[in-house]
Amino acid sequence: MLTTDLINEARERITPRIHRTPVVTSRQFNEVAGKEVFFKCENLQRAGAFKIRGATNKIRSLSDEEKRRGIVAFSSGNHAQAVALAGREAGVRVLVAMPDDAPKAKVAATRDYGAEIIFYDRLNEDRQKFAMDLAERERLVMVPPYDDYLILAGQATCGIEMLEEVPDLDCVLAPCSGGGLFAGVATAARAINPRIRCFPVEPASADDTRQSFVKGERVAIPPPPTIADGLRVQIPGELTFPIVQQLAEDVLTVTEEEIIETLRFVLTRMKLLVETSGVTAAAAVMFKKLPPDVKRVGVVLSGGNIDPDLLAKLIA
Amino acid sequence: MLTTDLINEARERITPRIHRTPVVTSRQFNEVAGKEVFFKCENLQRAGAFKIRGATNKIRSLSDEEKRRGIVAFSSGNHAQAVALAGREAGVRVLVAMPDDAPKAKVAATRDYGAEIIFYDRLNEDRQKFAMDLAERERLVMVPPYDDYLILAGQATCGIEMLEEVPDLDCVLAPCSGGGLFAGVATAARAINPRIRCFPVEPASADDTRQSFVKGERVAIPPPPTIADGLRVQIPGELTFPIVQQLAEDVLTVTEEEIIETLRFVLTRMKLLVETSGVTAAAAVMFKKLPPDVKRVGVVLSGGNIDPDLLAKLIA
């Protein structure tokens, strides 16, 4: 279970190794959204996303024998960079299995952090099976992107920091892919403020969590076409989905156009580079997907790793 | 004189009306620069630059009679936006005289803040004389961009905040145009840490302050061609130059290419949008213009207002 103890232990373990990211506000954003919004800037986190929290907590919790064997991760990008960086700093061999259409900037950054990379075919291979086979063959320890309580406890520290800075939030929103960030942040937020309302956000074109939430069981979708390359997971996590069911008031969705417009606003008005996946929660607020009675809103800007070519296209 | 009292009064006056901007670090930047660098993010300040500090302090210090008459400012951009916003919030009429080649985004933002705009010809008209005539004709109070101790005291609050967060800096760097930001930050930094070393930074192609510093008197240069549109002032300020002479150890310069490369690095690696003028001090650190014996470096990222078209070109 994702207990408060597990979260507090994660916090002690990772705090010296991560940034305490700032919480910023923008009156311009507030005017457009009609809410008072507090942005937790995980785009300014080490390796450019919240993922370093869970990866550091997991890797620093391995036994010496596991560390000697080395680790493997499968990821479309930010988790890969985080595992590569956290692994290097822990002196551990890191192998990363990446989809062959992963953004170039993310591939390059992962390699720069010293990881070995193996590509697989995103549309025709099951990434989990591919990585499992690889782990078994090379005797590596798997560092999963979300279905692991040590990973979730790491992501939860983002929620603790946000609530410490702004305790009286009415609600928190986080982008949702496998659900690790949302599950962690919502669990931490509720532990601090039991009345806080929690909303995961995903692209309308990658709404596996919304479909699952409505149906009451995990639903798989085909490979989603969304521009939010970090949110292309096809089914909610096994460990995360029950937490989403329990803590989410609703699953919000945003269109591709809403994602792009929000990215532009956050960049040109708020001067923060946030990737497509990273602005989805902000987009839900900007495009008024929240119930009217919430006023003070916490939003995680979850990452900033965007291909410069894509960025140039989006702002041209 | 720019006294500690004046700075402390400014701080009390403006703190409720501005952001306390974060100080961030980047191990990637540190590795490239070979220093430990602390970035004061004034690009995340209200109206996108440090200028709101001085403008708010000046406008909030006006008499009721002056407020009734209204104010005028002349500016290539960030000062204009700051005066427009601070003026609107104080309920004062604001007229802004702008060069006819000011970046479109800055013109639009100034208008959005409710200011009336009058254009002048940057290459053929003396902007100071133009604005003075305008002020006299319309009986407006001039809010100068730097040659005013209330403006300098406002900018100095940026230095106080930075030193509060990181007291043991070896040196501070700030972009230098008229010299208001540098004069304010250096004065505040020295008041807190008398041994701190201070460096203004300007484009090599707009080095009026360096030339003046070397010669020991204010030197005027022709309209400079630099891409750093906020640093195109042709002569150091009357009030600021003596402070630069007294507090600067040296005036550093950076090339256009160094500015652009630093802007790209700060955007893609550190996820912060900083305008060309705003990254000059960071560029001086990245391209090793500092003496080798300084280790802990404070850098002001002074603003983030860049035309989206120019940005798209720079990152393409």
Interface residues (C-beta under 8 A of the other chain):
Chain A: H19 P22 V24 T25 R27 C41 N43 L44 R46 G48 A105 R264 L267 T268 R269 M270 K271 L272 L273 V274 G304 P308 D309 L311 A312 I315 A316
Chain B: H19 P22 V24 T25 R27 C41 N43 L44 R46 G48 A105 R264 L267 T268 R269 M270 K271 L272 L273 V274 G304 P308 D309 L311 A312 I315 A316
